[in-house]
């Protein structure tokens, strides 16, 4: 007899993992937003950072990481892309350990172009969720 039977209940029950299902749903939703925002040359993760910066006061890397619940390494990679595209700028502070992140004029322009596309994605997700009888936050 085989030592591991992949079709046994013990392994099949793993397919009902709530975390796995939520992560799959998250990837599908992320792909929809990314597709909508493609013409603006940004992804939904970058849109989220831009929108957060547009609606908040000066943000340090630490405060931004905490407020967005993002790992600092992941945030740093995203900020590097946004900086390379000249959508954000880093301002020096009196404390060399702190870095303030702000939107540039190009960042605001990109955000303005992206908002209607983001709204389209929001509506599509809302409509789809209604079809399946669940509410999106």
C-alpha positions in Angstrom: 0.0 0.0 0.0 1.2 3.5 -0.8 2.6 5.5 2.0 0.9 8.8 0.9 -2.5 8.8 -0.7 -3.1 12.2 -2.1 -6.8 11.6 -2.4 -7.3 10.7 1.2 -9.5 12.9 3.3 -6.5 14.1 5.3 -5.1 15.8 2.2 -8.4 16.7 0.5 -9.5 18.8 3.5 -6.5 21.1 2.9 -8.4 22.3 -0.2 -11.0 24.0 2.0 -8.3 26.2 3.7 -9.9 29.6 4.2 -6.5 31.4 3.8 -5.9 29.7 0.5 -9.3 30.6 -0.8 -9.0 34.2 0.3 -5.5 34.5 -1.3 -6.8 33.1 -4.6 -9.7 35.5 -4.5 -7.3 38.4 -3.7 -5.1 37.4 -6.7 -8.2 37.4 -9.0 -9.3 40.8 -7.8 -5.7 42.2 -8.0 -5.5 41.0 -11.6 -8.8 42.8 -12.5 -7.6 46.1 -11.0 -4.2 45.7 -12.6 -5.8 45.2 -16.0 -7.9 48.3 -15.6 -5.0 50.4 -14.5 -2.6 49.1 -17.2 -3.0 52.2 -19.4 -1.7 54.4 -16.5 1.3 52.2 -16.2 0.7 51.4 -12.5 -0.6 48.4 -10.6 -3.2 48.4 -7.9 -0.6 48.2 -5.2 1.1 51.3 -6.5 -2.3 53.0 -6.9 -3.0 52.3 -3.2 0.3 53.9 -2.2 -0.4 56.9 -4.4 -3.9 57.4 -3.1 -2.7 57.1 0.5 0.0 59.7 0.0 -2.5 62.0 -1.7 -4.9 61.8 1.3 -2.4 62.1 4.1 0.2 64.4 5.6 3.9 63.8 5.3 4.6 60.1 5.6 7.8 58.5 6.7 8.7 55.0 5.5 7.8 53.6 8.9 4.4 55.4 9.2 3.6 54.4 5.6 4.5 50.8 6.2 2.4 50.7 9.4 -0.6 52.5 7.9 -0.7 50.3 4.8 0.1 47.1 6.8 2.9 46.4 4.3 6.3 44.8 4.9 9.0 47.4 4.7 10.9 45.4 2.1 7.8 45.2 -0.2 7.0 48.8 0.4 10.6 49.8 -0.4 10.5 47.9 -3.8 7.2 49.6 -4.7 8.5 53.1 -3.7 11.6 52.5 -5.8 9.4 51.9 -8.9 7.2 54.9 -8.1 10.3 57.1 -7.6 11.9 55.8 -10.9 8.7 56.8 -12.7 8.9 60.2 -11.0 5.5 59.7 -9.3 6.9 60.3 -5.8 9.8 62.1 -4.3 11.8 61.6 -1.1 12.4 64.6 1.1 15.2 64.7 3.5 14.5 65.6 7.1 16.6 66.9 10.0 16.8 63.3 11.2 18.9 61.4 8.6 17.2 58.1 9.6 13.8 59.3 8.5 12.7 59.8 4.9 9.5 61.7 4.0 7.6 60.4 0.9 5.4 62.8 -1.2 3.6 62.7 -4.5 5.0 64.7 -7.4 2.9 66.6 -9.8 3.3 63.7 -12.2 2.1 61.4 -9.3 -1.1 63.5 -8.9 -1.6 63.5 -12.7 -1.3 59.7 -12.8 -3.7 59.4 -9.9 -6.2 61.6 -11.6 -6.1 59.5 -14.8 -6.3 56.3 -12.7 -9.3 57.2 -10.5 -12.0 56.6 -13.2 -10.4 53.3 -14.1 -10.2 52.3 -10.5 -13.9 53.2 -10.1 -14.8 51.0 -13.1 -13.0 48.1 -11.3 -14.8 48.9 -8.1 -18.2 48.7 -9.8 -17.3 45.4 -11.6 -16.2 43.8 -8.4 -19.4 45.0 -6.7 -21.5 43.7 -9.5 -19.7 40.3 -9.6 -20.0 39.9 -5.8 -23.7 40.5 -5.9 -24.0 37.7 -8.5 -22.5 35.3 -6.0 -24.5 36.6 -3.1 -21.7 38.1 -1.0 -20.7 41.6 0.0 -17.3 43.1 -0.6 -16.0 45.3 2.2 
